[in-house]
Amino acid sequence: MACTTHIFGISVQRHDWHRGFVGTDTDVTTEFDMWGRAIRNEHVVCHTRPICKVCGAVGEPVECICDKSKADSCAFRLEGMNAPGGGAV
């Protein structure tokens, strides 16, 4: 089954996308509260890329960001890191 159809001479693409895991980074920043105290924040950035289940086309990269505590329990991230080739970018 092809993802590209031709309607009245116009090519229309309809892909069945799923998120493919590329890698992850940890971003540590220091912010200051209203009293000038330094607050250290850790965020995790996951790099994903949509991949078509039918034809294998690859879309534009997508990033999601969350707190480290949430990332440590994220099923998508943990599955991607444990897969062969997963890990840090």
Biopython code that builds the backbone (N, CA, C, O; Angstrom):
import numpy as np
from Bio.PDB.StructureBuilder import StructureBuilder

atoms = [
    (1, "MET", "N", (0.843, -1.177, 0.000)),
    (1, "MET", "CA", (0.000, 0.000, 0.000)),
    (1, "MET", "C", (0.891, 1.244, 0.000)),
    (1, "MET", "O", (1.782, 1.375, 0.839)),
    (2, "ALA", "N", (0.654, 2.122, -0.914)),
    (2, "ALA", "CA", (1.447, 3.344, -1.017)),
    (2, "ALA", "C", (0.795, 4.467, -0.207)),
    (2, "ALA", "O", (-0.421, 4.494, -0.019)),
    (3, "CYS", "N", (1.618, 5.372, 0.259)),
    (3, "CYS", "CA", (1.124, 6.511, 1.031)),
    (3, "CYS", "C", (0.805, 7.707, 0.138)),
    (3, "CYS", "O", (0.249, 8.699, 0.610)),
    (4, "THR", "N", (1.146, 7.626, -1.132)),
    (4, "THR", "CA", (0.893, 8.719, -2.058)),
    (4, "THR", "C", (-0.198, 8.323, -3.039)),
    (4, "THR", "O", (-0.115, 7.282, -3.691)),
    (5, "THR", "N", (-1.223, 9.165, -3.138)),
    (5, "THR", "CA", (-2.289, 8.938, -4.116)),
    (5, "THR", "C", (-2.357, 10.151, -5.031)),
    (5, "THR", "O", (-1.963, 11.258, -4.663)),
    (6, "HIS", "N", (-2.862, 9.915, -6.223)),
    (6, "HIS", "CA", (-2.984, 10.987, -7.205)),
    (6, "HIS", "C", (-4.462, 11.247, -7.461)),
    (6, "HIS", "O", (-5.192, 10.362, -7.907)),
    (7, "ILE", "N", (-4.891, 12.470, -7.173)),
    (7, "ILE", "CA", (-6.282, 12.867, -7.358)),
    (7, "ILE", "C", (-6.298, 14.076, -8.285)),
    (7, "ILE", "O", (-5.764, 15.133, -7.947)),
    (8, "PHE", "N", (-6.906, 13.920, -9.442)),
    (8, "PHE", "CA", (-6.997, 14.996, -10.431)),
    (8, "PHE", "C", (-5.639, 15.618, -10.739)),
    (8, "PHE", "O", (-5.532, 16.835, -10.889)),
    (9, "GLY", "N", (-4.606, 14.788, -10.835)),
    (9, "GLY", "CA", (-3.279, 15.265, -11.178)),
    (9, "GLY", "C", (-2.492, 15.857, -10.017)),
    (9, "GLY", "O", (-1.396, 16.381, -10.219)),
    (10, "ILE", "N", (-3.031, 15.782, -8.810)),
    (10, "ILE", "CA", (-2.349, 16.323, -7.622)),
    (10, "ILE", "C", (-1.930, 15.149, -6.737)),
    (10, "ILE", "O", (-2.728, 14.254, -6.456)),
    (11, "SER", "N", (-0.676, 15.165, -6.305)),
    (11, "SER", "CA", (-0.184, 14.120, -5.406)),
    (11, "SER", "C", (-0.547, 14.472, -3.969)),
    (11, "SER", "O", (-0.266, 15.574, -3.498)),
    (12, "VAL", "N", (-1.180, 13.516, -3.271)),
    (12, "VAL", "CA", (-1.584, 13.698, -1.879)),
    (12, "VAL", "C", (-0.926, 12.590, -1.061)),
    (12, "VAL", "O", (-1.047, 11.410, -1.388)),
    (13, "GLN", "N", (-0.231, 12.982, 0.003)),
    (13, "GLN", "CA", (0.422, 12.001, 0.859)),
    (13, "GLN", "C", (-0.359, 11.834, 2.150)),
    (13, "GLN", "O", (-0.720, 12.812, 2.805)),
    (14, "ARG", "N", (-0.616, 10.584, 2.507)),
    (14, "ARG", "CA", (-1.293, 10.254, 3.765)),
    (14, "ARG", "C", (-0.468, 9.186, 4.461)),
    (14, "ARG", "O", (-0.532, 8.009, 4.107)),
    (15, "HIS", "N", (0.293, 9.596, 5.434)),
    (15, "HIS", "CA", (1.169, 8.672, 6.153)),
    (15, "HIS", "C", (0.529, 8.244, 7.469)),
    (15, "HIS", "O", (-0.294, 8.963, 8.035)),
    (16, "ASP", "N", (0.914, 7.084, 7.939)),
    (16, "ASP", "CA", (0.503, 6.571, 9.245)),
    (16, "ASP", "C", (1.714, 6.691, 10.166)),
    (16, "ASP", "O", (2.501, 5.753, 10.295)),
    (17, "TRP", "N", (1.859, 7.862, 10.809)),
    (17, "TRP", "CA", (3.058, 8.180, 11.579)),
    (17, "TRP", "C", (3.069, 7.509, 12.939)),
    (17, "TRP", "O", (2.024, 7.337, 13.566)),
    (18, "HIS", "N", (4.258, 7.131, 13.391)),
    (18, "HIS", "CA", (4.490, 6.788, 14.792)),
    (18, "HIS", "C", (5.814, 7.433, 15.208)),
    (18, "HIS", "O", (6.687, 7.675, 14.375)),
    (19, "ARG", "N", (5.947, 7.704, 16.501)),
    (19, "ARG", "CA", (7.150, 8.382, 16.994)),
    (19, "ARG", "C", (8.307, 7.408, 17.098)),
    (19, "ARG", "O", (8.193, 6.351, 17.719)),
    (20, "GLY", "N", (9.408, 7.768, 16.491)),
    (20, "GLY", "CA", (10.633, 6.994, 16.610)),
    (20, "GLY", "C", (11.583, 7.722, 17.549)),
    (20, "GLY", "O", (11.759, 8.936, 17.439)),
    (21, "PHE", "N", (12.191, 6.996, 18.464)),
    (21, "PHE", "CA", (13.094, 7.580, 19.454)),
    (21, "PHE", "C", (14.474, 7.770, 18.846)),
    (21, "PHE", "O", (15.032, 6.832, 18.276)),
    (22, "VAL", "N", (15.037, 8.978, 18.961)),
    (22, "VAL", "CA", (16.375, 9.267, 18.450)),
    (22, "VAL", "C", (17.376, 9.323, 19.598)),
    (22, "VAL", "O", (18.440, 8.709, 19.523)),
    (23, "GLY", "N", (17.047, 10.050, 20.654)),
    (23, "GLY", "CA", (17.967, 10.175, 21.778)),
    (23, "GLY", "C", (17.429, 11.139, 22.815)),
    (23, "GLY", "O", (16.308, 11.632, 22.697)),
    (24, "THR", "N", (18.228, 11.403, 23.824)),
    (24, "THR", "CA", (17.812, 12.267, 24.918)),
    (24, "THR", "C", (19.004, 13.064, 25.442)),
    (24, "THR", "O", (20.144, 12.601, 25.389)),
    (25, "ASP", "N", (18.732, 14.251, 25.943)),
    (25, "ASP", "CA", (19.732, 15.123, 26.568)),
    (25, "ASP", "C", (19.189, 15.612, 27.903)),
    (25, "ASP", "O", (17.977, 15.708, 28.093)),
    (26, "THR", "N", (20.089, 15.917, 28.817)),
    (26, "THR", "CA", (19.704, 16.543, 30.082)),
    (26, "THR", "C", (20.205, 17.977, 30.066)),
    (26, "THR", "O", (21.376, 18.231, 29.786)),
    (27, "ASP", "N", (19.320, 18.907, 30.366)),
    (27, "ASP", "CA", (19.642, 20.328, 30.355)),
    (27, "ASP", "C", (19.544, 20.855, 31.783)),
    (27, "ASP", "O", (18.473, 20.815, 32.389)),
    (28, "VAL", "N", (20.652, 21.345, 32.319)),
    (28, "VAL", "CA", (20.683, 21.890, 33.672)),
    (28, "VAL", "C", (20.778, 23.404, 33.576)),
    (28, "VAL", "O", (21.695, 23.942, 32.956)),
    (29, "THR", "N", (19.821, 24.084, 34.195)),
    (29, "THR", "CA", (19.833, 25.544, 34.200)),
    (29, "THR", "C", (19.768, 26.054, 35.628)),
    (29, "THR", "O", (19.307, 25.356, 36.531)),
    (30, "THR", "N", (20.230, 27.266, 35.818)),
    (30, "THR", "CA", (20.123, 27.936, 37.107)),
    (30, "THR", "C", (19.256, 29.174, 36.925)),
    (30, "THR", "O", (19.552, 30.055, 36.117)),
    (31, "GLU", "N", (18.187, 29.212, 37.693)),
    (31, "GLU", "CA", (17.288, 30.369, 37.672)),
    (31, "GLU", "C", (17.310, 31.012, 39.040)),
    (31, "GLU", "O", (17.737, 30.399, 40.019)),
    (32, "PHE", "N", (16.857, 32.230, 39.106)),
    (32, "PHE", "CA", (16.866, 32.955, 40.372)),
    (32, "PHE", "C", (15.445, 33.307, 40.774)),
    (32, "PHE", "O", (14.640, 33.737, 39.948)),
    (33, "ASP", "N", (15.143, 33.119, 42.070)),
    (33, "ASP", "CA", (13.815, 33.498, 42.550)),
    (33, "ASP", "C", (13.796, 34.999, 42.843)),
    (33, "ASP", "O", (14.784, 35.694, 42.605)),
    (34, "MET", "N", (12.678, 35.491, 43.357)),
    (34, "MET", "CA", (12.539, 36.938, 43.544)),
    (34, "MET", "C", (13.416, 37.490, 44.662)),
    (34, "MET", "O", (13.538, 38.707, 44.798)),
    (35, "TRP", "N", (14.037, 36.614, 45.472)),
    (35, "TRP", "CA", (14.961, 37.064, 46.505)),
    (35, "TRP", "C", (16.413, 36.899, 46.073)),
    (35, "TRP", "O", (17.320, 37.156, 46.865)),
    (36, "GLY", "N", (16.649, 36.478, 44.839)),
    (36, "GLY", "CA", (17.995, 36.347, 44.318)),
    (36, "GLY", "C", (18.676, 35.023, 44.619)),
    (36, "GLY", "O", (19.868, 34.864, 44.352)),
    (37, "ARG", "N", (17.926, 34.061, 45.177)),
    (37, "ARG", "CA", (18.514, 32.753, 45.453)),
    (37, "ARG", "C", (18.561, 31.925, 44.171)),
    (37, "ARG", "O", (17.624, 31.928, 43.373)),
    (38, "ALA", "N", (19.666, 31.224, 43.998)),
    (38, "ALA", "CA", (19.836, 30.380, 42.808)),
    (38, "ALA", "C", (19.063, 29.073, 42.978)),
    (38, "ALA", "O", (19.162, 28.417, 44.014)),
    (39, "ILE", "N", (18.309, 28.709, 41.973)),
    (39, "ILE", "CA", (17.548, 27.466, 41.966)),
    (39, "ILE", "C", (18.009, 26.659, 40.755)),
    (39, "ILE", "O", (17.956, 27.134, 39.621)),
    (40, "ARG", "N", (18.458, 25.444, 41.010)),
    (40, "ARG", "CA", (18.952, 24.577, 39.939)),
    (40, "ARG", "C", (17.789, 23.743, 39.398)),
    (40, "ARG", "O", (17.084, 23.078, 40.157)),
    (41, "ASN", "N", (17.600, 23.788, 38.094)),
    (41, "ASN", "CA", (16.535, 23.023, 37.447)),
    (41, "ASN", "C", (17.135, 22.057, 36.441)),
    (41, "ASN", "O", (18.030, 22.414, 35.675)),
    (42, "GLU", "N", (16.628, 20.824, 36.452)),
    (42, "GLU", "CA", (17.041, 19.826, 35.472)),
    (42, "GLU", "C", (15.855, 19.490, 34.588)),
    (42, "GLU", "O", (14.780, 19.151, 35.081)),
    (43, "HIS", "N", (16.051, 19.584, 33.297)),
    (43, "HIS", "CA", (15.027, 19.209, 32.325)),
    (43, "HIS", "C", (15.623, 18.175, 31.376)),
    (43, "HIS", "O", (16.823, 18.183, 31.104)),
    (44, "VAL", "N", (14.783, 17.303, 30.889)),
    (44, "VAL", "CA", (15.210, 16.287, 29.934)),
    (44, "VAL", "C", (14.551, 16.588, 28.599)),
    (44, "VAL", "O", (13.344, 16.824, 28.531)),
    (45, "VAL", "N", (15.347, 16.578, 27.539)),
    (45, "VAL", "CA", (14.854, 16.808, 26.190)),
    (45, "VAL", "C", (14.944, 15.484, 25.437)),
    (45, "VAL", "O", (16.025, 14.908, 25.318)),
    (46, "CYS", "N", (13.814, 15.003, 24.931)),
    (46, "CYS", "CA", (13.795, 13.786, 24.118)),
    (46, "CYS", "C", (13.684, 14.181, 22.652)),
    (46, "CYS", "O", (12.841, 14.995, 22.276)),
    (47, "HIS", "N", (14.535, 13.602, 21.847)),
    (47, "HIS", "CA", (14.541, 13.863, 20.408)),
    (47, "HIS", "C", (13.814, 12.710, 19.725)),
    (47, "HIS", "O", (14.214, 11.554, 19.856)),
    (48, "THR", "N", (12.755, 13.024, 19.004)),
    (48, "THR", "CA", (11.982, 12.004, 18.306)),
    (48, "THR", "C", (11.882, 12.374, 16.836)),
    (48, "THR", "O", (12.133, 13.515, 16.447)),
    (49, "ARG", "N", (11.518, 11.406, 16.041)),
    (49, "ARG", "CA", (11.342, 11.634, 14.613)),
    (49, "ARG", "C", (10.180, 10.760, 14.155)),
    (49, "ARG", "O", (10.201, 9.545, 14.356)),
    (50, "PRO", "N", (9.154, 11.377, 13.534)),
    (50, "PRO", "CA", (8.035, 10.559, 13.049)),
    (50, "PRO", "C", (8.458, 9.673, 11.882)),
    (50, "PRO", "O", (9.148, 10.116, 10.964)),
    (51, "ILE", "N", (8.031, 8.411, 11.935)),
    (51, "ILE", "CA", (8.339, 7.441, 10.888)),
    (51, "ILE", "C", (7.029, 6.803, 10.435)),
    (51, "ILE", "O", (6.212, 6.395, 11.261)),
    (52, "CYS", "N", (6.836, 6.718, 9.128)),
    (52, "CYS", "CA", (5.618, 6.127, 8.581)),
    (52, "CYS", "C", (5.671, 4.607, 8.742)),
    (52, "CYS", "O", (6.662, 3.973, 8.379)),
    (53, "LYS", "N", (4.596, 4.025, 9.290)),
    (53, "LYS", "CA", (4.525, 2.581, 9.479)),
    (53, "LYS", "C", (4.401, 1.840, 8.156)),
    (53, "LYS", "O", (4.784, 0.674, 8.062)),
    (54, "VAL", "N", (3.869, 2.503, 7.131)),
    (54, "VAL", "CA", (3.594, 1.846, 5.859)),
    (54, "VAL", "C", (4.795, 1.899, 4.917)),
    (54, "VAL", "O", (5.259, 0.862, 4.442)),
    (55, "CYS", "N", (5.302, 3.113, 4.644)),
    (55, "CYS", "CA", (6.347, 3.249, 3.624)),
    (55, "CYS", "C", (7.735, 3.547, 4.199)),
    (55, "CYS", "O", (8.724, 3.499, 3.468)),
    (56, "GLY", "N", (7.820, 3.856, 5.501)),
    (56, "GLY", "CA", (9.111, 4.129, 6.115)),
    (56, "GLY", "C", (9.616, 5.547, 5.937)),
    (56, "GLY", "O", (10.768, 5.833, 6.265)),
    (57, "ALA", "N", (8.777, 6.450, 5.422)),
    (57, "ALA", "CA", (9.188, 7.853, 5.266)),
    (57, "ALA", "C", (9.487, 8.450, 6.638)),
    (57, "ALA", "O", (8.865, 8.095, 7.639)),
    (58, "VAL", "N", (10.455, 9.367, 6.657)),
    (58, "VAL", "CA", (10.871, 10.000, 7.908)),
    (58, "VAL", "C", (10.479, 11.470, 7.858)),
    (58, "VAL", "O", (10.778, 12.166, 6.887)),
    (59, "GLY", "N", (9.804, 11.944, 8.915)),
    (59, "GLY", "CA", (9.360, 13.340, 8.984)),
    (59, "GLY", "C", (10.384, 14.229, 9.677)),
    (59, "GLY", "O", (11.495, 13.803, 9.994)),
    (60, "GLU", "N", (9.987, 15.451, 9.898)),
    (60, "GLU", "CA", (10.845, 16.436, 10.575)),
    (60, "GLU", "C", (11.022, 16.057, 12.044)),
    (60, "GLU", "O", (10.087, 15.551, 12.664)),
    (61, "PRO", "N", (12.212, 16.296, 12.613)),
    (61, "PRO", "CA", (12.444, 15.956, 14.021)),
    (61, "PRO", "C", (11.555, 16.774, 14.958)),
    (61, "PRO", "O", (11.221, 17.928, 14.689)),
    (62, "VAL", "N", (11.189, 16.134, 16.061)),
    (62, "VAL", "CA", (10.334, 16.756, 17.076)),
    (62, "VAL", "C", (11.022, 16.560, 18.422)),
    (62, "VAL", "O", (11.605, 15.507, 18.680)),
    (63, "GLU", "N", (10.952, 17.577, 19.278)),
    (63, "GLU", "CA", (11.525, 17.474, 20.609)),
    (63, "GLU", "C", (10.442, 17.691, 21.655)),
    (63, "GLU", "O", (9.543, 18.511, 21.469)),
    (64, "CYS", "N", (10.532, 16.955, 22.749)),
    (64, "CYS", "CA", (9.655, 17.212, 23.885)),
    (64, "CYS", "C", (10.547, 17.424, 25.103)),
    (64, "CYS", "O", (11.648, 16.880, 25.182)),
    (65, "ILE", "N", (10.063, 18.210, 26.040)),
    (65, "ILE", "CA", (10.856, 18.557, 27.211)),
    (65, "ILE", "C", (9.990, 18.378, 28.459)),
    (65, "ILE", "O", (8.805, 18.709, 28.457)),
    (66, "CYS", "N", (10.596, 17.852, 29.521)),
    (66, "CYS", "CA", (9.869, 17.704, 30.780)),
    (66, "CYS", "C", (10.871, 17.713, 31.941)),
    (66, "CYS", "O", (12.084, 17.685, 31.731)),
    (67, "ASP", "N", (10.345, 17.751, 33.149)),
    (67, "ASP", "CA", (11.187, 17.698, 34.340)),
    (67, "ASP", "C", (11.856, 16.336, 34.449)),
    (67, "ASP", "O", (11.347, 15.338, 33.939)),
    (68, "LYS", "N", (13.003, 16.305, 35.121)),
    (68, "LYS", "CA", (13.748, 15.053, 35.259)),
    (68, "LYS", "C", (12.933, 13.988, 35.972)),
    (68, "LYS", "O", (13.004, 12.814, 35.607)),
    (69, "SER", "N", (12.166, 14.368, 36.973)),
    (69, "SER", "CA", (11.374, 13.385, 37.713)),
    (69, "SER", "C", (10.327, 12.719, 36.818)),
    (69, "SER", "O", (10.091, 11.516, 36.930)),
    (70, "LYS", "N", (9.703, 13.490, 35.937)),
    (70, "LYS", "CA", (8.728, 12.921, 35.016)),
    (70, "LYS", "C", (9.411, 12.078, 33.948)),
    (70, "LYS", "O", (8.886, 11.037, 33.552)),
    (71, "ALA", "N", (10.577, 12.516, 33.478)),
    (71, "ALA", "CA", (11.316, 11.781, 32.442)),
    (71, "ALA", "C", (11.785, 10.420, 32.953)),
    (71, "ALA", "O", (11.850, 9.458, 32.188)),
    (72, "ASP", "N", (12.109, 10.339, 34.239)),
    (72, "ASP", "CA", (12.567, 9.068, 34.803)),
    (72, "ASP", "C", (11.478, 8.003, 34.797)),
    (72, "ASP", "O", (11.780, 6.814, 34.895)),
    (73, "SER", "N", (10.211, 8.412, 34.683)),
    (73, "SER", "CA", (9.115, 7.449, 34.652)),
    (73, "SER", "C", (8.382, 7.424, 33.309)),
    (73, "SER", "O", (7.345, 6.773, 33.183)),
    (74, "CYS", "N", (8.912, 8.125, 32.307)),
    (74, "CYS", "CA", (8.283, 8.189, 30.994)),
    (74, "CYS", "C", (8.495, 6.868, 30.254)),
    (74, "CYS", "O", (9.634, 6.493, 29.974)),
    (75, "ALA", "N", (7.416, 6.164, 29.937)),
    (75, "ALA", "CA", (7.506, 4.849, 29.291)),
    (75, "ALA", "C", (8.155, 4.945, 27.913)),
    (75, "ALA", "O", (8.958, 4.083, 27.556)),
    (76, "PHE", "N", (7.828, 5.969, 27.134)),
    (76, "PHE", "CA", (8.394, 6.129, 25.791)),
    (76, "PHE", "C", (9.900, 6.317, 25.855)),
    (76, "PHE", "O", (10.639, 5.696, 25.090)),
    (77, "ARG", "N", (10.361, 7.174, 26.767)),
    (77, "ARG", "CA", (11.797, 7.437, 26.912)),
    (77, "ARG", "C", (12.543, 6.201, 27.393)),
    (77, "ARG", "O", (13.600, 5.868, 26.856)),
    (78, "LEU", "N", (12.004, 5.519, 28.402)),
    (78, "LEU", "CA", (12.671, 4.335, 28.933)),
    (78, "LEU", "C", (12.752, 3.220, 27.891)),
    (78, "LEU", "O", (13.770, 2.535, 27.791)),
    (79, "GLU", "N", (11.688, 3.039, 27.121)),
    (79, "GLU", "CA", (11.680, 2.028, 26.072)),
    (79, "GLU", "C", (12.718, 2.370, 24.992)),
    (79, "GLU", "O", (13.435, 1.492, 24.512)),
    (80, "GLY", "N", (12.788, 3.642, 24.619)),
    (80, "GLY", "CA", (13.747, 4.070, 23.612)),
    (80, "GLY", "C", (15.186, 3.947, 24.061)),
    (80, "GLY", "O", (16.053, 3.593, 23.262)),
    (81, "MET", "N", (15.457, 4.233, 25.328)),
    (81, "MET", "CA", (16.828, 4.139, 25.844)),
    (81, "MET", "C", (17.278, 2.693, 25.982)),
    (81, "MET", "O", (18.467, 2.397, 25.859)),
    (82, "ASN", "N", (16.333, 1.788, 26.237)),
    (82, "ASN", "CA", (16.690, 0.371, 26.396)),
    (82, "ASN", "C", (16.768, -0.363, 25.057)),
    (82, "ASN", "O", (17.272, -1.484, 24.991)),
    (83, "ALA", "N", (16.265, 0.272, 23.985)),
    (83, "ALA", "CA", (16.322, -0.345, 22.658)),
    (83, "ALA", "C", (17.747, -0.274, 22.111)),
    (83, "ALA", "O", (18.518, 0.601, 22.502)),
    (84, "PRO", "N", (18.099, -1.195, 21.204)),
    (84, "PRO", "CA", (19.433, -1.122, 20.593)),
    (84, "PRO", "C", (19.608, 0.204, 19.848)),
    (84, "PRO", "O", (18.751, 0.583, 19.050)),
    (85, "GLY", "N", (20.691, 0.893, 20.102)),
    (85, "GLY", "CA", (20.964, 2.164, 19.451)),
    (85, "GLY", "C", (20.366, 3.353, 20.169)),
    (85, "GLY", "O", (20.589, 4.485, 19.740)),
    (86, "GLY", "N", (19.612, 3.151, 21.250)),
    (86, "GLY", "CA", (19.028, 4.268, 21.997)),
    (86, "GLY", "C", (20.053, 4.890, 22.926)),
    (86, "GLY", "O", (21.118, 4.316, 23.154)),
    (87, "GLY", "N", (19.738, 6.061, 23.464)),
    (87, "GLY", "CA", (20.647, 6.708, 24.398)),
    (87, "GLY", "C", (20.813, 8.175, 24.124)),
    (87, "GLY", "O", (19.976, 8.801, 23.475)),
    (88, "ALA", "N", (21.890, 8.715, 24.619)),
    (88, "ALA", "CA", (22.141, 10.146, 24.513)),
    (88, "ALA", "C", (22.547, 10.536, 23.096)),
    (88, "ALA", "O", (23.228, 9.782, 22.401)),
    (89, "VAL", "N", (22.126, 11.704, 22.687)),
    (89, "VAL", "CA", (22.484, 12.250, 21.369)),
    (89, "VAL", "C", (23.860, 12.846, 21.459)),
    (89, "VAL", "O", (24.373, 13.366, 20.469)),
]
sb = StructureBuilder()
sb.init_structure("model")
sb.init_model(0)
sb.init_chain("A")
sb.init_seg("    ")
for serial, (resi, resn, name, xyz) in enumerate(atoms, 1):
    if name == "N":
        sb.init_residue(resn, " ", resi, " ")
    sb.init_atom(name, np.array(xyz, "f"), 0.0, 1.0, " ", f" {name:<3s}", serial, name[0])
structure = sb.get_structure()
